[in-house]
Amino acid sequence: MKIILFGATGDAGGAALQAAVARGHQVTAVARHPQALAAASPLVTPLALDLLAEPQAAADAAAGHDLAISTLRPPAGREPDLVPLTRTALAAARKAGIPVLVTGGAATLKLADGSGHTVLSAPGFLPESVRPIAEACAAQDALLEAETEAQWTCLRPPAMLTEGPQTGSYRFGTDTLVTDAKGNSQISFADFGAALLDLAETPRGIRQKLTVAWGAPAPALAVG
């Protein structure tokens, strides 16, 4: 499969890139500064693009691929850029006539306690420091809901994305946080990237919003 990956140098993007290469896919790895990816693998073609400044170039780059993956995340202080960045990725995939997997956020997922609250609405659930990106992710959700032409699927992380091993012990959900046996909602970047590639290889429907998390007790993380 030929994949164009927007946001290839971020945490989720790097994990998706690693998973794609491990499975033998060819990847055009798009980032503002992708030079560090040049030696990643013969299967990886780095491409420098600023999606906010070059939306047409993004659409041109997507042509000839089988799938687009967007793991775009703006830097701190520029959280509102998430919506226009996602809009550019959707438009690129739409013009290329290919499906697009979009990494969303947990903001609009319901808590598993049955309260009806979401991650964003639950009092005291989110630290104030992450509210700007959570609000941007909620706006991204609204953008996706309004997009009726692009063949998008959105994968939202659990409450916590962590460094850690790829375990393969995760399960998918829909509109509620997936939790492990201890009630924790988390996953490693490595497993999240693998889950993205699962959806790339075995789609679960167009215009669906999903989530994924460790579905068994979380593995112990190495210290130091």
PAFIBA-477432 format. One line per 3 residues: number of its first residue (from 1); their letters; for each residue x, y, z of N, C-alpha, C. Coordinates in Angstrom, 2 decimals. Layout:
<nodes>
NUM> a> X/Y/Z/X/Y/Z/X/Y/Z | ...;
</nodes>
This chain:
<nodes>
1> mki> 0.84/-1.19/0.00/0.00/0.00/0.00/0.88/1.25/0.00 | 0.47/2.26/-0.75/1.17/3.54/-0.76/0.40/4.52/0.13 | 1.06/4.99/1.17/0.43/5.85/2.17/1.10/7.21/2.19;
4> ilf> 0.31/8.27/2.24/0.86/9.59/2.53/0.50/9.92/3.97 | 1.52/10.24/4.74/1.36/10.46/6.18/1.64/11.92/6.50 | 0.61/12.66/6.89/0.75/14.06/7.27/1.06/14.13/8.77;
7> gat> 2.13/14.84/9.12/2.51/14.93/10.52/3.43/13.81/10.94 | 4.34/13.44/10.07/5.13/12.22/10.28/6.17/12.34/11.37 | 6.50/13.54/11.82/7.55/13.67/12.84/7.01/13.84/14.25;
10> gda> 5.71/13.85/14.43/5.13/13.93/15.77/5.15/12.57/16.46 | 4.69/12.54/17.70/4.70/11.29/18.46/3.80/10.23/17.82 | 2.57/10.60/17.52/1.66/9.64/16.89/2.09/9.35/15.46;
13> gga> 2.55/10.39/14.76/3.00/10.20/13.38/4.21/9.29/13.30 | 5.14/9.46/14.22/6.32/8.60/14.23/5.96/7.15/14.49 | 5.00/6.94/15.39/4.55/5.58/15.68/3.84/4.96/14.49;
16> alq> 3.01/5.76/13.81/2.32/5.27/12.61/3.32/4.95/11.51 | 4.34/5.80/11.37/5.37/5.56/10.35/6.10/4.26/10.63 | 6.48/4.05/11.87/7.19/2.83/12.24/6.34/1.60/11.97;
19> aav> 5.05/1.68/12.31/4.16/0.54/12.09/3.97/0.28/10.60 | 3.85/1.34/9.81/3.65/1.17/8.38/4.86/0.52/7.72 | 6.05/0.97/8.09/7.28/0.41/7.53/7.44/-1.05/7.95;
22> arg> 7.13/-1.35/9.21/7.24/-2.72/9.70/6.33/-3.67/8.93 | 5.24/-3.14/8.39/4.30/-3.97/7.63/4.55/-3.91/6.13 | 5.62/-3.23/5.73/6.02/-3.24/4.33/5.35/-2.23/3.43;
25> hqv> 4.71/-1.21/4.01/4.05/-0.20/3.18/5.02/0.89/2.76 | 4.79/1.47/1.59/5.56/2.62/1.14/4.91/3.89/1.70 | 5.70/4.78/2.26/5.16/5.95/2.95/5.82/7.23/2.45;
28> tav> 4.99/8.18/2.02/5.45/9.55/1.82/5.23/10.27/3.14 | 6.33/10.60/3.81/6.28/11.15/5.17/6.35/12.67/5.10 | 5.22/13.31/5.36/5.11/14.76/5.21/5.26/15.45/6.56;
31> arh> 6.11/16.46/6.61/6.29/17.27/7.81/6.92/18.59/7.37 | 6.88/19.56/8.25/7.52/20.84/7.93/9.03/20.67/7.85 | 9.58/19.81/8.69/11.03/19.58/8.70/11.28/18.07/8.77;
34> pqa> 11.17/17.37/7.64/11.26/15.91/7.66/12.67/15.36/7.44 | 13.67/16.22/7.52/15.02/15.78/7.16/15.47/14.58/7.99 | 15.07/14.53/9.26/15.50/13.44/10.12/14.96/12.09/9.67;
37> laa> 13.96/12.10/8.78/13.36/10.85/8.34/14.07/10.26/7.12 | 15.04/10.97/6.59/15.65/10.57/5.34/16.25/9.16/5.41 | 16.79/8.79/6.57/17.42/7.48/6.71/16.52/6.46/7.40;
40> asp> 15.25/6.79/7.53/14.35/5.92/8.29/14.24/4.53/7.67 | 14.06/4.47/6.35/13.88/3.21/5.65/13.83/3.50/4.16 | 14.23/2.54/3.32/14.05/2.72/1.88/12.58/2.87/1.48;
43> lvt> 11.69/2.44/2.38/10.25/2.56/2.09/9.71/3.96/2.35 | 10.53/4.84/2.95/10.07/6.17/3.36/10.63/7.24/2.42 | 9.73/8.09/1.91/10.12/9.25/1.11/9.73/10.50/1.88;
46> pla> 10.68/11.22/2.47/10.35/12.45/3.20/9.90/13.55/2.24 | 8.95/14.36/2.70/8.47/15.48/1.90/8.22/16.67/2.82 | 8.89/17.77/2.55/8.73/18.99/3.35/7.56/19.80/2.83;
49> ldl> 6.56/20.00/3.69/5.39/20.81/3.34/4.87/21.53/4.57 | 4.43/22.75/4.38/3.70/23.49/5.40/2.24/23.47/4.98 | 1.43/22.65/5.61/0.06/22.45/5.15/-0.80/23.70/5.24;
52> lae> -0.49/24.58/6.19/-1.26/25.81/6.29/-0.95/26.75/5.12 | 0.30/26.75/4.69/0.71/27.67/3.63/0.58/27.06/2.25 | 0.57/25.72/2.17/0.61/25.06/0.86/-0.48/24.00/0.72;
55> pqa> -1.75/24.38/0.84/-2.80/23.36/0.75/-2.87/22.68/-0.61 | -2.61/23.42/-1.68/-2.66/22.80/-3.00/-1.52/21.81/-3.18 | -0.36/22.12/-2.62/0.77/21.20/-2.69/0.46/19.90/-1.95;
58> aad> -0.29/20.00/-0.87/-0.70/18.80/-0.13/-1.61/17.93/-0.99 | -2.53/18.57/-1.70/-3.42/17.82/-2.59/-2.64/17.17/-3.72 | -1.69/17.91/-4.29/-0.87/17.34/-5.36/-0.06/16.14/-4.86;
61> aaa> 0.47/16.25/-3.64/1.29/15.19/-3.08/0.48/13.92/-2.81 | -0.80/14.08/-2.49/-1.64/12.91/-2.16/-1.98/12.08/-3.38 | -1.93/12.68/-4.56/-2.27/11.95/-5.78/-1.38/10.74/-5.95;
64> ghd> -1.97/9.64/-6.37/-1.20/8.42/-6.61/-1.03/7.53/-5.40 | -1.52/7.94/-4.26/-1.45/7.11/-3.06/-2.75/6.32/-2.88 | -2.70/5.32/-2.04/-3.89/4.51/-1.75/-4.64/5.00/-0.52;
67> lai> -3.93/5.72/0.36/-4.51/6.11/1.65/-3.74/7.30/2.20 | -4.45/8.19/2.87/-3.81/9.26/3.64/-4.04/9.02/5.12 | -3.03/9.34/5.92/-3.15/9.33/7.38/-2.75/10.70/7.88;
70> stl> -3.60/11.31/8.69/-3.28/12.62/9.28/-3.11/12.47/10.78 | -1.88/12.69/11.23/-1.59/12.69/12.67/-1.15/14.08/13.10 | -1.69/15.08/12.45/-1.27/16.47/12.65/-1.63/16.97/14.04;
73> rpp> -0.68/17.66/14.67/-0.90/18.33/15.95/-0.11/19.64/15.96 | -0.76/20.77/16.21/-0.04/22.04/16.25/0.76/22.17/17.54 | 1.78/23.01/17.55/2.55/23.22/18.78/1.75/23.99/19.82;
76> agr> 2.19/23.95/21.05/1.53/24.68/22.14/1.45/26.16/21.78 | 0.29/26.74/22.05/0.06/28.14/21.72/-0.61/28.34/20.37 | -0.62/27.29/19.56/-1.25/27.38/18.23/-2.31/26.30/18.05;
79> epd> -2.94/25.92/19.14/-3.93/24.83/19.11/-5.06/25.06/18.10 | -5.56/26.30/17.91/-6.63/26.49/16.92/-6.24/26.12/15.50 | -4.94/25.98/15.23/-4.50/25.57/13.89/-4.94/24.15/13.56;
82> lvp> -5.36/23.37/14.56/-5.72/21.98/14.30/-6.84/21.88/13.28 | -7.82/22.76/13.34/-8.94/22.69/12.40/-8.49/22.97/10.97 | -7.81/24.08/10.68/-7.38/24.28/9.29/-6.38/23.22/8.81;
85> ltr> -5.54/22.72/9.70/-4.63/21.64/9.30/-5.42/20.40/8.87 | -6.41/20.04/9.68/-7.24/18.88/9.36/-8.04/19.12/8.09 | -8.52/20.33/7.92/-9.28/20.67/6.71/-8.42/20.45/5.46;
88> tal> -7.15/20.85/5.54/-6.25/20.66/4.41/-6.04/19.18/4.11 | -5.85/18.37/5.16/-5.67/16.93/4.95/-6.92/16.28/4.35 | -8.08/16.68/4.82/-9.33/16.16/4.26/-9.47/16.52/2.79;
91> aaa> -9.18/17.79/2.48/-9.29/18.25/1.10/-8.31/17.52/0.19 | -7.10/17.29/0.69/-6.10/16.59/-0.11/-6.57/15.17/-0.44 | -7.09/14.48/0.57/-7.57/13.12/0.34/-8.79/13.11/-0.59;
94> rka> -9.67/14.07/-0.39/-10.87/14.16/-1.23/-10.49/14.38/-2.69 | -9.55/15.29/-2.94/-9.14/15.58/-4.32/-8.40/14.41/-4.95 | -7.69/13.63/-4.11/-6.97/12.47/-4.61/-7.88/11.25/-4.77;
97> gip> -9.08/11.34/-4.20/-10.02/10.23/-4.28/-9.62/9.03/-3.45 | -9.00/9.30/-2.28/-8.53/8.22/-1.42/-9.10/8.38/-0.01 | -9.20/7.29/0.76/-9.64/7.41/2.15/-8.59/8.12/2.99;
100> vlv> -9.01/8.67/4.13/-8.08/9.33/5.04/-8.40/8.93/6.47 | -7.37/8.50/7.19/-7.47/8.23/8.61/-7.01/9.47/9.36 | -7.82/9.96/10.27/-7.50/11.18/11.01/-7.33/10.84/12.49;
103> tgg> -6.22/11.27/13.06/-6.04/11.14/14.50/-6.80/12.27/15.19 | -7.78/11.91/16.00/-8.57/12.90/16.71/-8.06/13.07/18.14 | -8.93/13.56/18.98/-8.60/13.73/20.39/-9.69/13.10/21.25;
106> aat> -9.41/12.94/22.53/-10.36/12.28/23.43/-11.44/13.22/23.95 | -11.39/14.49/23.58/-12.24/15.51/24.21/-13.72/15.17/24.26 | -14.26/14.62/23.18/-15.70/14.38/23.14/-16.08/12.96/23.51;
109> lkl> -15.12/12.16/23.92/-15.44/10.81/24.39/-16.13/10.87/25.76 | -17.13/10.02/25.96/-17.81/9.96/27.24/-16.95/9.23/28.26 | -17.07/9.63/29.53/-16.40/8.90/30.59/-17.06/7.53/30.76;
112> adg> -16.28/6.57/31.23/-16.79/5.21/31.38/-17.62/5.02/32.65 | -17.83/6.10/33.42/-18.55/5.97/34.68/-20.06/6.11/34.55 | -20.52/6.29/33.32/-21.96/6.41/33.09/-22.55/7.76/33.45;
115> sgh> -21.70/8.73/33.77/-22.20/10.05/34.18/-22.77/10.85/33.02 | -22.40/10.48/31.80/-22.82/11.25/30.64/-21.86/12.36/30.29 | -20.93/12.66/31.18/-19.94/13.68/30.90/-18.93/13.18/29.88;
118> tvl> -18.38/14.14/29.14/-17.27/13.83/28.26/-15.97/14.24/28.94 | -14.87/13.84/28.32/-13.56/14.24/28.83/-13.48/15.75/28.99 | -14.06/16.48/28.03/-13.99/17.93/28.06/-14.97/18.54/29.05;
121> sap> -16.15/17.93/29.21/-17.18/18.56/30.04/-17.11/18.16/31.52 | -16.45/17.07/31.84/-16.43/16.59/33.22/-15.67/17.55/34.13 | -16.29/18.00/35.22/-15.60/18.93/36.12/-14.33/18.33/36.70;
124> gfl> -13.25/19.06/36.58/-11.99/18.65/37.18/-11.27/17.50/36.50 | -11.78/17.01/35.38/-11.14/15.85/34.74/-9.86/16.25/34.02 | -9.90/17.37/33.34/-8.75/17.81/32.55/-7.94/18.86/33.28;
127> pes> -6.62/18.75/33.29/-5.80/19.87/33.77/-5.99/21.07/32.86 | -5.95/22.26/33.43/-6.16/23.47/32.63/-5.14/23.58/31.50 | -3.95/23.00/31.71/-2.90/23.13/30.71/-3.23/22.42/29.40;
130> vrp> -4.11/21.42/29.44/-4.44/20.70/28.21/-5.81/21.08/27.65 | -6.50/22.00/28.30/-7.81/22.40/27.79/-7.73/23.02/26.39 | -6.72/23.83/26.07/-6.68/24.41/24.71/-6.65/23.35/23.61;
133> iae> -5.84/22.31/23.77/-5.82/21.29/22.72/-7.08/20.44/22.76 | -7.66/20.23/23.95/-8.92/19.49/24.03/-10.04/20.24/23.32 | -10.09/21.54/23.51/-11.11/22.35/22.83/-10.88/22.35/21.32;
136> aca> -9.61/22.36/20.90/-9.31/22.28/19.48/-9.75/20.93/18.90 | -9.57/19.87/19.68/-9.98/18.54/19.23/-11.51/18.45/19.13 | -12.22/19.11/20.02/-13.68/19.15/19.92/-14.10/19.87/18.65;
139> aqd> -13.40/20.95/18.32/-13.68/21.67/17.08/-13.34/20.81/15.86 | -12.28/20.02/15.97/-11.93/19.09/14.90/-13.04/18.06/14.70 | -13.60/17.56/15.80/-14.73/16.63/15.72/-15.89/17.25/14.95;
142> all> -16.20/18.51/15.24/-17.29/19.19/14.56/-16.99/19.34/13.07 | -15.73/19.61/12.73/-15.34/19.70/11.32/-15.60/18.37/10.62 | -15.22/17.27/11.25/-15.44/15.96/10.65/-16.92/15.67/10.47;
145> eae> -17.72/16.01/11.46/-19.16/15.76/11.36/-19.77/16.49/10.16 | -19.21/17.66/9.83/-19.74/18.45/8.72/-19.18/18.01/7.37 | -18.15/17.17/7.38/-17.50/16.73/6.13/-18.22/15.50/5.57;
148> tea> -18.92/15.68/4.47/-19.73/14.61/3.91/-19.20/14.08/2.58 | -18.05/14.59/2.14/-17.50/14.13/0.86/-16.24/13.28/1.04 | -15.32/13.70/1.88/-14.12/12.92/2.10/-14.45/11.60/2.78;
151> qwt> -13.68/10.57/2.44/-13.89/9.23/3.01/-13.02/9.10/4.27 | -13.45/9.77/5.35/-12.63/9.82/6.56/-13.06/8.78/7.58 | -12.09/8.38/8.37/-12.30/7.61/9.61/-11.43/8.27/10.66;
154> clr> -11.97/8.49/11.84/-11.23/9.17/12.90/-10.94/8.19/14.03 | -9.67/8.12/14.42/-9.28/7.31/15.57/-8.86/8.23/16.70 | -9.60/8.17/17.81/-9.32/9.03/18.96/-8.59/8.25/20.04;
157> ppa> -7.60/8.86/20.66/-6.84/8.17/21.70/-7.65/8.07/22.98 | -7.16/7.31/23.95/-7.80/7.28/25.28/-7.40/8.52/26.07 | -7.68/8.49/27.35/-7.38/9.66/28.19/-5.89/9.95/28.24;
160> mlt> -5.05/8.92/28.11/-3.61/9.12/28.24/-2.85/8.35/27.17 | -1.98/9.06/26.45/-1.03/8.45/25.53/0.33/8.48/26.21 | 1.01/7.33/26.25/2.25/7.24/26.99/3.37/6.65/26.12;
163> egp> 4.58/6.86/26.56/5.68/6.08/26.01/5.55/4.67/26.56 | 6.02/3.71/25.82/5.92/2.35/26.29/5.99/1.37/25.15 | 5.87/0.09/25.45/6.04/-0.96/24.44/4.83/-1.11/23.54;
166> qtg> 5.05/-1.78/22.42/3.93/-2.22/21.59/3.52/-3.60/22.09 | 2.32/-3.70/22.62/1.86/-4.94/23.23/0.88/-5.72/22.36 | 0.14/-5.01/21.49/-0.91/-5.65/20.72/-2.15/-5.95/21.54;
169> syr> -2.14/-5.56/22.82/-3.25/-5.86/23.72/-4.14/-4.63/23.86 | -4.83/-4.28/22.78/-5.70/-3.12/22.81/-7.03/-3.49/22.14 | -8.03/-2.67/22.43/-9.32/-2.92/21.80/-9.95/-1.59/21.39;
172> fgt> -10.79/-1.67/20.38/-11.44/-0.50/19.84/-12.77/-0.25/20.53 | -13.18/1.02/20.53/-14.49/1.42/21.02/-15.05/2.48/20.10 | -16.15/3.11/20.54/-16.78/4.12/19.69/-16.82/5.48/20.38;
175> dtl> -17.83/5.71/21.23/-18.01/7.06/21.77/-17.68/7.18/23.26 | -17.16/6.11/23.87/-16.85/6.10/25.30/-15.40/5.66/25.51 | -14.74/6.25/26.49/-13.36/5.87/26.80/-13.27/4.37/27.04;
178> vtd> -12.33/3.73/26.38/-12.04/2.32/26.65/-11.10/2.27/27.85 | -11.41/1.42/28.80/-10.60/1.30/30.02/-10.07/-0.11/30.19 | -8.99/-0.23/30.95/-8.45/-1.55/31.24/-9.10/-2.11/32.51;
181> akg> -8.59/-3.22/32.98/-9.20/-3.90/34.14/-9.15/-3.06/35.41 | -8.25/-2.09/35.47/-8.13/-1.24/36.64/-8.87/0.10/36.46 | -9.58/0.23/35.36/-10.32/1.46/35.11/-9.49/2.56/34.47;
184> nsq> -8.24/2.26/34.10/-7.39/3.25/33.44/-7.68/3.28/31.95 | -7.58/4.46/31.38/-7.79/4.64/29.94/-6.49/5.15/29.35 | -5.71/4.25/28.77/-4.41/4.65/28.26/-3.92/3.68/27.19;
187> isf> -2.90/4.12/26.47/-2.27/3.29/25.46/-0.90/3.89/25.16 | 0.02/3.07/24.69/1.32/3.59/24.27/1.21/4.15/22.87 | 2.11/5.09/22.55/2.15/5.59/21.18/2.37/4.45/20.20;
190> adf> 3.21/3.47/20.58/3.50/2.36/19.69/2.24/1.56/19.36 | 1.42/1.28/20.36/0.17/0.55/20.11/-0.84/1.41/19.36 | -0.84/2.73/19.63/-1.75/3.60/18.91/-1.39/3.62/17.42;
193> gaa> -0.09/3.70/17.12/0.34/3.64/15.73/-0.04/2.33/15.07 | 0.11/1.23/15.80/-0.29/-0.07/15.27/-1.79/-0.13/15.00 | -2.58/0.47/15.90/-4.03/0.48/15.71/-4.42/1.28/14.47;
196> lld> -3.72/2.39/14.21/-3.96/3.15/12.99/-3.73/2.28/11.76 | -2.64/1.52/11.78/-2.35/0.66/10.63/-3.34/-0.49/10.53 | -3.87/-0.96/11.66/-4.95/-1.96/11.60/-6.12/-1.41/10.80;
199> lae> -6.48/-0.17/11.07/-7.60/0.44/10.36/-7.26/0.71/8.90 | -5.99/1.00/8.63/-5.57/1.20/7.24/-5.73/-0.08/6.44 | -5.37/-1.19/7.06/-5.39/-2.47/6.35/-6.77/-3.13/6.38;
202> tpr> -7.53/-2.87/7.43/-8.87/-3.45/7.56/-9.85/-2.35/7.97 | -10.34/-1.56/7.01/-11.23/-0.43/7.34/-12.49/-0.89/8.07 | -12.99/0.00/8.93/-14.21/-0.31/9.70/-15.36/0.61/9.31;
205> gir> -15.32/1.14/8.12/-16.43/1.97/7.66/-16.01/3.41/7.44 | -16.72/4.07/6.56/-16.44/5.45/6.21/-17.20/6.38/7.14 | -16.56/7.50/7.49/-17.13/8.53/8.36/-17.56/7.92/9.70;
208> qkl> -16.63/7.19/10.29/-16.81/6.61/11.62/-15.79/7.22/12.57 | -16.20/7.46/13.81/-15.29/7.91/14.85/-15.11/6.78/15.86 | -13.88/6.38/16.04/-13.55/5.26/16.90/-12.56/5.72/17.97;
211> tva> -12.32/4.85/18.93/-11.25/5.08/19.90/-10.58/3.74/20.18 | -9.43/3.79/20.83/-8.69/2.56/21.11/-7.90/2.76/22.40 | -7.75/1.70/23.16/-6.95/1.77/24.40/-6.58/0.35/24.80;
214> wga> -5.65/0.26/25.75/-5.33/-1.06/26.28/-6.58/-1.66/26.90 | -6.90/-2.87/26.50/-8.10/-3.51/26.98/-7.85/-4.56/28.04 | -6.61/-4.66/28.46/-6.23/-5.56/29.54/-5.38/-4.74/30.50;
217> pap> -5.04/-5.25/31.67/-4.21/-4.46/32.57/-2.98/-3.93/31.84 | -2.71/-2.65/31.99/-1.61/-2.01/31.29/-0.28/-2.63/31.69 | 0.62/-2.82/30.72/1.92/-3.40/31.05/2.73/-2.45/31.90;
220> ala> 3.60/-2.98/32.71/4.49/-2.14/33.51/5.47/-1.42/32.60 | 5.65/-0.14/32.81/6.57/0.64/31.99/7.94/0.68/32.66 | 8.96/0.59/31.84/10.32/0.62/32.37/10.62/1.98/32.96;
223> vg> 11.35/2.01/34.03/11.72/3.26/34.69/13.21/3.50/34.46 | 13.55/4.77/34.12/14.95/5.09/33.93/15.44/4.88/32.53;
</nodes>
